[in-house]
Amino acid sequence: MKVSTLCIHGGYQPENGEPRQLPIWQSTTFKYDSTDDMADLFDLKKEGYFYTRLQNPTNDQVAKKIATLEGGIGAMLTSSGQAANFFAVFNICEAGDHIVVSNEIYGGTYNLFSVTLKKLGIDCTFVNQHDTEEEIAKAFRPNTKLLFGETVSNPGCKVLDIEKFARIAHSHGVPLIIDNTFPTPMNCRPFEWGADIVTHSTTKYMDGHGTQVGGCVVDSGNFDWESHAEKFPGLCTPDDSYHGLTYTKAFGKMAYMTKLVAQLMRDLGSIAAPQNAFLLNLGLETLHVRMERHCSNAQKVAEFLSQDERVAWVNYPGLPDNEDYALAQRYMPKGTCGVMSLGLKGDRATAVKFMDSLRLISIVTHVADARTCVLHPASHTHRQLSDEQLREAGIAPDLIRLSVGIEDIDDILDDLRQALDKI
């Protein structure tokens, strides 16, 4: 089936007489007839459900749909996109390890990697994703365990050269992890370009309506952990918490996903609620339709803003003069997403006046749903960063993040026009 059809029919497949819509298994626990039945589940000898902190049928069916959309072999839902990024990294890292990360990432993720992981003994080096392969390779160390980037960065809207990053990662024997939140698998499937693991904030376009907070980790199954066993002892040596079981030997290509659920989710418990998974699934059913409209509207908005004399600059990969236009056409020919960044002629007060004058468009922390919304990252999402860190992350004081929704394009343009008239 085509990806657009999988949005509707992927994952849950009802049998004869079963509910057509995905049910909500609103239960913390599951009953078994014998002690041995449950013991086999705890020993990972059989598949099944015994406690929702580890697995739940509603969550698993939605995760299965997302894995299918991305072309992966397995996926796990988490309670947020931040949790997904943490789990994806921590699943193969421990104290004393090191990671290499593009500096063009979401501010919360930047803080997670640069501050919180450092407290856990995991060091991080940020690189300019537009540097040459040779320059980026200098950041790697013997204890480096992964390379991380965002397909389209939040909020800078920079496009990652996925194949270049994949070559760099694989030449150092580590996987490439990509946050694919903004394009979604409708516009880009990073596994097809060499990525090994994909993460999502399902709070964004996948939900599309701002109704639930969630995340997802998807594994391609392509990275050969055993070939680099010395780098990944957590996957390739016995796990004492499961009677000496070795994930790569017991589960093959599913080693990474199995450890993610059986060890990390068991111990950290950042689960998605079944109700939230149900809401997410409703959003996924229209993802293919909504992404087309988001991209169409955003293209028109970017063209309108770039021609207005009161606008200093517009950064949207769909504009031919954008520095990442060629990369966007290569990896995302159907469009990137509905998010762009812009700056107005003036100062920070000018940006505030413009935003406060909007009527239809809302000032919210959220981004990437059906409603057009706006944010000033230096004052909001990235305010924990210093001016130097802001510049390193590509965030200027005048940068406004605009997330174009799926309303009528004329109404969106009219609101932008009247707000510009007031600055």
Secondary structure as GFF3:
##gff-version 3
##sequence-region A 1 423
A	DSSP	alpha_helix	3	9	.	.	.	ID=ss1
A	DSSP	alpha_helix	35	42	.	.	.	ID=ss2
A	DSSP	alpha_helix	57	70	.	.	.	ID=ss3
A	DSSP	beta_strand	74	78	.	.	.	ID=ss4
A	DSSP	alpha_helix	81	90	.	.	.	ID=ss5
A	DSSP	beta_strand	98	102	.	.	.	ID=ss6
A	DSSP	alpha_helix	107	111	.	.	.	ID=ss7
A	DSSP	pi_helix	112	116	.	.	.	ID=ss8
A	DSSP	alpha_helix	117	119	.	.	.	ID=ss9
A	DSSP	beta_strand	123	127	.	.	.	ID=ss10
A	DSSP	alpha_helix	133	137	.	.	.	ID=ss11
A	DSSP	beta_strand	144	150	.	.	.	ID=ss12
A	DSSP	alpha_helix	162	171	.	.	.	ID=ss13
A	DSSP	beta_strand	176	179	.	.	.	ID=ss14
A	DSSP	alpha_helix	184	187	.	.	.	ID=ss15
A	DSSP	three_ten_helix	190	193	.	.	.	ID=ss16
A	DSSP	beta_strand	197	201	.	.	.	ID=ss17
A	DSSP	beta_strand	215	219	.	.	.	ID=ss18
A	DSSP	three_ten_helix	226	228	.	.	.	ID=ss19
A	DSSP	alpha_helix	233	236	.	.	.	ID=ss20
A	DSSP	three_ten_helix	240	242	.	.	.	ID=ss21
A	DSSP	alpha_helix	247	251	.	.	.	ID=ss22
A	DSSP	three_ten_helix	252	254	.	.	.	ID=ss23
A	DSSP	alpha_helix	255	259	.	.	.	ID=ss24
A	DSSP	pi_helix	260	265	.	.	.	ID=ss25
A	DSSP	alpha_helix	266	268	.	.	.	ID=ss26
A	DSSP	alpha_helix	274	284	.	.	.	ID=ss27
A	DSSP	alpha_helix	287	306	.	.	.	ID=ss28
A	DSSP	beta_strand	311	315	.	.	.	ID=ss29
A	DSSP	alpha_helix	325	331	.	.	.	ID=ss30
A	DSSP	beta_strand	339	344	.	.	.	ID=ss31
A	DSSP	alpha_helix	348	356	.	.	.	ID=ss32
A	DSSP	beta_strand	362	363	.	.	.	ID=ss33
A	DSSP	beta_strand	373	375	.	.	.	ID=ss34
A	DSSP	alpha_helix	387	392	.	.	.	ID=ss35
A	DSSP	beta_strand	400	403	.	.	.	ID=ss36
A	DSSP	alpha_helix	409	420	.	.	.	ID=ss37
###
